[in-house]
Amino acid sequence: CHRVLLPQPILSNEELAALRSLDYRGWKTKEIDITWPKSEGEAGMLPALERICAEAERAIDDGYSLVLLTDRALGSDRVPMSSLLAVGGVHHHLIRQAKRTQIGIVLETGEAREVHHHCLLTGFGADAINPYLAFEALWQARRDGLLPADMTDEKIVYGYLKAVAKGMLKVMSKMGISTLQSYKGAQI
């Protein structure tokens, strides 16, 4: 089928690393930075969004199967774009170009933490999300003694992934939606 099957739309850091370095049967991933220089101020946001959309479209033309939108380059001199704006912008740009079905959108963001964030990102077109900052916060909470000492990093990630997946299922079921495919990109 030429599809990548994910058990859930929320990815651990290891799963993201596997997708990032994917090069199998023509499947490869194009990484796109969703930050822009702080020196450009507010005026830099729209050109950054246009650049991100153009890079995603070019990735399709270059034979990529996935685009990885990432805000990891943020810093004192780089401003991260809202992950919802970036995902929604790319999703709609590719729909207008009749190319959306040719590529998957994966998001690596520090912005997504709660079930609602993941539901919104999926609803606006993200195929998979890696909430790296949520993992870091939970690991820090364990180191600070706020979580049981017997919790390992792996157990923390597993618990978070399971909780978010169940939360998303609950949100969708309350709307009468039974599959993630019906929810993805529907903006409901």
C-alpha positions as CSV (number, residue, x, y, z in Angstrom):
1,C,0.0,0.0,0.0
2,H,3.0,2.3,0.4
3,R,1.8,3.5,3.8
4,V,3.4,3.9,7.2
5,L,1.2,2.5,9.9
6,L,1.4,4.2,13.2
7,P,-0.4,2.8,16.3
8,Q,-1.3,6.3,17.3
9,P,-0.7,9.9,16.1
10,I,1.6,10.8,19.1
11,L,5.2,9.8,18.6
12,S,7.9,9.2,21.1
13,N,11.3,10.7,20.5
14,E,12.6,7.3,19.3
15,E,9.7,6.9,16.8
16,L,10.4,10.4,15.5
17,A,14.1,9.7,15.1
18,A,13.1,6.6,13.0
19,L,10.9,8.6,10.8
20,R,13.4,11.4,10.5
21,S,16.1,9.0,9.2
22,L,13.7,7.0,7.1
23,D,15.1,5.9,3.7
24,Y,13.2,2.8,2.7
25,R,11.5,1.9,-0.6
26,G,11.5,5.5,-1.6
27,W,10.2,6.8,1.7
28,K,12.2,9.7,3.0
29,T,11.5,12.7,5.2
30,K,12.2,16.4,4.5
31,E,12.7,18.5,7.6
32,I,11.3,22.0,7.6
33,D,12.2,24.7,10.2
34,I,9.1,26.6,11.4
35,T,11.0,29.4,13.1
36,W,12.1,32.8,11.7
37,P,14.7,35.4,12.8
38,K,13.6,37.5,15.7
39,S,15.2,40.5,14.1
40,E,12.4,40.4,11.5
41,G,9.7,40.9,14.2
42,E,6.1,40.4,13.5
43,A,6.6,41.2,9.8
44,G,8.7,38.0,9.5
45,M,5.8,35.6,10.2
46,L,3.9,35.8,6.9
47,P,7.1,35.3,4.8
48,A,8.1,32.4,7.1
49,L,4.7,30.8,6.6
50,E,5.0,31.2,2.8
51,R,8.5,29.7,2.9
52,I,7.3,26.7,4.9
53,C,4.4,26.1,2.5
54,A,6.7,26.4,-0.5
55,E,9.3,24.0,1.0
56,A,6.5,21.5,1.7
57,E,5.3,21.7,-1.9
58,R,8.9,21.4,-3.2
59,A,9.4,18.3,-1.0
60,I,6.6,16.6,-2.9
61,D,8.2,17.6,-6.2
62,D,11.5,16.2,-4.9
63,G,10.0,12.8,-4.1
64,Y,9.7,13.1,-0.3
65,S,7.0,11.1,1.4
66,L,6.9,13.0,4.7
67,V,7.6,16.6,5.8
68,L,8.7,17.1,9.4
69,L,7.7,20.6,10.6
70,T,10.0,21.3,13.6
71,D,10.5,24.2,16.0
72,R,13.7,22.8,17.5
73,A,15.7,25.7,16.1
74,L,14.0,28.2,18.4
75,G,16.3,30.3,20.6
76,S,17.2,33.8,21.6
77,D,17.5,34.9,18.0
78,R,14.8,32.6,16.4
79,V,11.0,32.9,17.0
80,P,8.9,29.7,16.7
81,M,5.7,29.9,14.6
82,S,2.5,28.6,16.2
83,S,2.5,24.9,15.4
84,L,-1.2,25.1,14.6
85,L,-0.7,27.9,12.1
86,A,2.2,26.0,10.5
87,V,0.3,22.7,10.2
88,G,-2.9,24.3,9.1
89,G,-1.1,26.6,6.6
90,V,0.8,23.7,5.0
91,H,-2.3,21.5,5.0
92,H,-4.4,24.1,3.2
93,H,-1.7,25.1,0.8
94,L,-1.2,21.6,-0.3
95,I,-5.0,21.1,-0.7
96,R,-5.1,24.2,-2.9
97,Q,-2.3,22.8,-5.0
98,A,-4.1,19.4,-5.1
99,K,-1.0,17.7,-3.6
100,R,-2.1,17.0,0.0
101,T,-2.6,13.3,-0.4
102,Q,1.0,12.9,-1.7
103,I,2.7,13.6,1.6
104,G,2.4,13.1,5.3
105,I,2.8,16.0,7.8
106,V,4.7,15.2,11.0
107,L,5.1,17.8,13.6
108,E,7.9,18.1,16.2
109,T,6.9,20.8,18.7
110,G,7.4,22.0,22.2
111,E,4.0,23.6,22.1
112,A,1.7,20.6,22.3
113,R,1.1,19.3,25.8
114,E,-2.6,18.6,26.5
115,V,-5.1,16.4,24.7
116,H,-6.8,19.4,23.3
117,H,-3.6,20.6,21.6
118,H,-3.1,17.2,20.0
119,C,-6.8,17.1,18.9
120,L,-6.5,20.6,17.3
121,L,-3.2,19.8,15.5
122,T,-4.7,16.5,14.1
123,G,-7.9,18.3,13.2
124,F,-5.9,20.8,11.2
125,G,-3.9,18.2,9.2
126,A,-1.1,16.8,11.3
127,D,-0.6,13.0,10.6
128,A,1.7,12.6,13.6
129,I,3.0,14.8,16.5
130,N,6.1,14.6,18.7
131,P,5.6,16.7,21.8
132,Y,9.2,16.7,22.9
133,L,8.8,19.4,25.6
134,A,6.0,17.5,27.3
135,F,8.4,14.5,27.6
136,E,11.2,16.7,29.0
137,A,8.8,18.3,31.5
138,L,7.7,14.9,32.8
139,W,11.2,13.6,33.0
140,Q,12.2,16.7,35.0
141,A,9.2,16.2,37.3
142,R,10.5,12.7,38.0
143,R,14.0,14.0,38.7
144,D,12.5,16.7,41.1
145,G,10.7,14.0,43.0
146,L,7.2,14.9,41.9
147,L,6.6,11.5,40.3
148,P,7.2,8.1,41.9
149,A,10.9,7.1,41.9
150,D,10.2,3.8,40.3
151,M,8.9,5.5,37.2
152,T,11.5,5.2,34.4
153,D,11.7,7.5,31.4
154,E,10.2,4.8,29.2
155,K,7.2,4.3,31.6
156,I,6.6,8.0,31.7
157,V,6.6,8.3,27.9
158,Y,4.4,5.2,27.6
159,G,1.9,6.6,30.1
160,Y,1.8,9.9,28.4
161,L,1.2,8.4,25.0
162,K,-1.5,6.1,26.3
163,A,-3.3,9.0,28.1
164,V,-3.2,11.3,25.1
165,A,-4.4,8.6,22.7
166,K,-7.3,7.7,25.1
167,G,-8.1,11.4,25.5
168,M,-8.2,11.9,21.7
169,L,-10.5,8.9,21.3
170,K,-12.8,10.3,24.0
171,V,-13.0,13.7,22.2
172,M,-13.7,12.0,18.8
173,S,-16.3,9.6,20.2
174,K,-18.2,12.5,21.9
175,M,-18.5,14.0,18.4
176,G,-19.6,10.7,16.9
177,I,-16.3,10.1,15.0
178,S,-15.0,6.6,15.1
179,T,-11.8,6.8,13.2
180,L,-8.8,9.2,13.3
181,Q,-8.9,9.4,9.5
182,S,-12.4,11.0,9.7
183,Y,-11.1,13.5,12.2
184,K,-7.8,14.4,10.6
185,G,-8.0,17.7,8.7
186,A,-11.7,18.1,9.3
187,Q,-11.3,21.2,11.5
188,I,-14.1,20.2,13.8
